[in-house]
Amino acid sequence: MPTPVFDKKNIIVTGGAGFIGSHLCEQLLQQGARVICLDNLISSTLTNIDFLLKNPNFEFIRHDINLPFNAEQFPELERFKMKFQGVQEIYHLACPMSPKEFEQTRMQTLLANSVGMRNALDLAVKYRAKFLFTSTSTIYGPRPQDGHQLKESETGSVDVNSERACYDEGKRFAETACRTYQQVHGLDVKVARIFRTYGPRERLFSGEMVPDFIVNALDNKDIEIFGDETFTTSLCYVSDVVDAIVKLMATEGDMGPVNIGSDLDMPIVEVVKHILEMTGSTSKIVFQPQLLFMTPLGLPDLTKVKEKLGWMPLVSLDEGLKKIIDYTMAYKNVLSEFGSTKPKI
């Protein structure tokens, strides 16, 4: 049966008020879609999407994806003609993400990667919608000792009994759920394995490194690195990541998992030095014990995303840092208020 053509797509974005999710919602609206943003605000904020709320093609619904979602029960979605048009695409990003508050959200993380995953996939089955899941680089396990770039074909190695297994192994299970629903229900499923991402709207004081570095540099406070001078990572600017996600959703057929991120390894100390120079800060660098969720991760092999999607990171580190510095200077007071708020459990 041919797919009906509508003037605008109806798209659901779970976790749409989060860091990456809010940028995704913004881009989808710019491309002419209608966007339904679902978020329970455990590790996100309405501040990220307040500029979208007046857009007639955007609707925010506070909802926990660990509970079933019935779009027809919400009068505010009547203008989206859900009963007639349904949903064409679902981007599933919802999962708590706060390194410093990881222990407080273990159960929500476990459920988001299992029950929430099932609910999101069931929505896709109901509407026969294309489905994209944002997985993570942590499904590969720790950084390889030989430092080789990680290909999508690698199976990875994760300790199912580790303190952070509800996230790492949870994401692996979620990928398995995607594949199973694809096999059983014939869904068009995409899996994006996202590597470390930075940019405006990252939550402050939650261990996300770059935004904390910047706000402390602006205040001339000590900058804490949770590790030592050997700690390196790759950083991909959020607009590049969102561009890749949207390109991946637009593909036809099964591409399998796709790495999205930067393959350039950068010492964290060098990132901080860039920030200090760009802000004219007198802050000092202080090394702290490594956080459970701030560990060196592997680097992506980007061959597939470059060849299949024609994508590569475009925003340089200095350009990206300038963008987030400008944003932080403009919104620091609002961001600080949100950053100091603990998640509601």
ABEGO torsion letter per residue (X at the ends): XBBBBBABBBBBBBGAABAAAAAAAAAAAAAGBBBBBBBAGAABBAAAAAAAAABAABBBBBBBAABBBBAAABAAAAAAGAAAAEBABBBBABBBBBAAAAAAAAAAAAAAABAAAAAAAAAAAAAGBBBBBBBBAAAAEBBBAAGBBBBAABAEBBBAABAAAAAAAAAAAAAAAAAAAAAAAGBBBBBBBBBBBBEBGBBBGAGAGAAAAAAAAAAGBBBBBBEBAABBBBBBBAAAAAAAAAAAAABBEBAEBBBBEBABBBBAAAAAAAAAAAAGBABBBBBBBBBAABBBBBBBBAAAAAAAAGBBBABBAAAAAAAAAAAAAAAAAAAAAAAABBBBX
